[in-house]
Each structure stands twice: as structure tokens, then as C-alpha cells.
Amino acid sequence: MNLEDTIVAISTPIGESGIGIVRMSGREAFPIAKKIFVPSSNNKISWSSSFKIYYGWIVNPDTKEKIDEVLLSLMKAPRTYTRQDIVEINCHGGATVLREVLNLCMRLGARLAEPGEFTKRAFLNGRIDLSQAESVLDIVQAKTEESLKLAVKTLNGSLAKCISSLRENMIDLLSSIEAEIDFSEEEIEITPREEKKRKLKVLLEKINALLEREKTAQLYREGIKAVIAGKTNVGKSSLLNALLERERAIVSYLPGTTRDTIEEVINIKGFPIKIVDTAGLKGAKNVIEEEGIKRTYHSLQEADLVLFMIDGSSTIEKEDKQVFKTIEKLKKKTLLIINKIDLPQVVDKNKLKNIFPCSNLIEISATKGTNLD
């Protein structure tokens, strides 16, 4: 990647909207903007100024044809996101007009930016460190308010400051140890041994605490994948719909209605939980059902938690046991769910833990919403 290139990209999602932004970064950003931007008659532009916004038009320099009415933002290096000159063109948000402006910039010398290249330049030019660069993506992909807050803290440099402090303390301790080794023949104890042990213990405690915080942060960022599994027609899709509080999956009394995996994210106390509704694992009758079973098995392999569901209003069948055996082989954390408790119960709960040895068991009615809070 050549940092001297001037890069350009559409910075807003493609689609119809009020505003769309085309961004350029590099030494040719201002010269290209000069060729295509015409300020309004009452608007004098100062190309040497920074952090200014101007109203005017994007015009094709060859045909003099107006392309769009825009606001032009000028930001001069080094006080910019990439530490290079940056131009942002605020257009109307239609896909066609954004492509026209993008193509015009590229025709005049800018190169189409690679995915994430603006942030990559910010990192390579020392504007942000690696943890902050990663946090930019975390902010974009944040699924809950808690995950957003954590990403913003990292972008603000909290993780970098913590690591820097630990590094300085390690260097100080190492210097003290090396000094004693260098002057070992003179029997000079620069720092008492017990003091060094204490400092090392404190350092290890801080490192372990940081690692634990990162594990928690990872859960907020990536969430937990919970897969609903069970034989056909036990109410898996009804549970998904109840958790989402809307009709996401088709529900029918006919077995085998769900033939594909359905994934949705819900927010539980700040944690993003990806809920996956799966097809049953009963023998496939056709190619479509066979593919559905393959996807169910793949989801089970990736699951952090399996919600194994049985129908409390019917007897335990061979298919129930086969599904649980598949889950057991994968050694996944499993929660046993007895569904349809609003109907007369047939299953013997006292025998269930011997048939399905799960650590936890809950009883629900997915259709009535019982015990789902």
C-alpha cells in the first residue's frame, strides 16, 4: 500500500438517504476538489484554511455540467483522522449521484480506497494505536449500548494507557533486577528482594485483571451464540418468536416447517445474544431438508450454549434422544428446556436428568410467554 496515493471512497452506506459522503485523503485531495467544486456566488473559498465547510456545486470540469448541490469540508494535515489532507463532499444520498462524484474524483487522480484503508492510514501515520484501530470497527459493529461504551473507551485510549503504565512498571522492575546482577560482586542491594517480589505480584495481579476485563469486553463485542435444538415440532420457532417479541419464524403444527437456520440478535442486559433457530435432525426426505440438517449441525458446532428443547406434553421419543446424543458428542454447554407446560404434562421430570444429564432445567410455554423473563 502506497501512503502517497490519494484515496477516495463513499463513506456512507449505499442506498437512498438524505445525505451521502464521499471522502478523499492525501496530498492531491485539495487539488482534485479545486477542479470539481464551484462555490455559490456569495461564498468565497480559502483553500489554505482548515476545518471549514463551503456550500456549492460539484461540476464536471470537462462538460461544466452540474452533478450535485453539496457541502464541502476541508481539513488540512496533520490535525485530521489520517494525518493527511482530507476532503469530505456531503452530497445527496442517492447511489447514482455518489457514484458520479466518486468516479469524477478517480478520473482526476484519486485511487479507490481499500476496505478500512482510512483507518489503516490513521494507524500507520501514528494517529491511533492498534487497539484504537480495532475499536473503530467495534463501534461500527456494536450491537448494544454496553458494547458501544466499551469500544468508545478503547478509542479514547483507555486500554493503551493501561498497557503503557504496565510496561513502564515492568521496565522499572527489570532495570532494578539487572542493576543488582551487574553489581552482584559489590553486594549492593538496590531494591530489597521482598520489595521486588511485592512489585512483581502487583504487576501480575494487574495483568490478570486486564485479561479478565478483556474476556468480558469480548463477550460484549462478539456476544454469545445460543442455538435452539430439538426434534421437529417441539416449539423451537415459537421460542425464537417469543424472545424477539415478533413473528420472525413461520410456526405450524406440521412437523419440519423450519428447513433452514434462522439467526437473530437480542439484547440481554447489554450482552448481544445471537439466537439460532434450527431444523430438526430427523432423517432428510429431500435435498432441501438434507441441507437444513447440515446447517443445523454446523450451528451446533459453533454454539456457545445449546438450548435443548423437548415437548412436555408428549412422551420422550427416539428422535429426542438422538438430538441430545449429537449435542453431547460436541461437548457443548446445554440448557434443558421443557416447552408447552400450558398443556397437560406427560414427561416424568424425575427421570429426565437420567435421560438428558444437563446441569440446568427450565419449564416454559413459548406460545404463552411463561417463564421467559
Buried (B, 14 or more C-beta within 10 A) or exposed (E): EEBEBBBBBBBBEEEEEEEBBBBBBBEBBBBBBBBBBBEEEEEEBEEEEBEBEBBBBBBBEEEEEEBBBBBBBBBBBEEBBBBBBBBBBBBBBBEEBBBBBBEBBBEBBBBEBEEEBBBBBBBBBEBBBEBBBBBBEBBEEBBBEBBBEBBBEBBEBBBBEBBEEBEEBBEEBEEBBEEBEEEEEEEEEBBEEEEBEEBBEEBEEBEEEBEEEEEEBEBBBBBBBBBBBBBBBBBBBBBBBBBBEEEBBEBEEEEBBBBEBBBBEBBEEBBBBBBBBBBBBBEBEEEEBEBBBEBBBEBBEEBBBBBBBBBBBBEBEEBBBBBBEBBBEEEBBBBBBBBBBBBEBEBEEEEBEEBBEBEEBEBBBBBBEBEEE
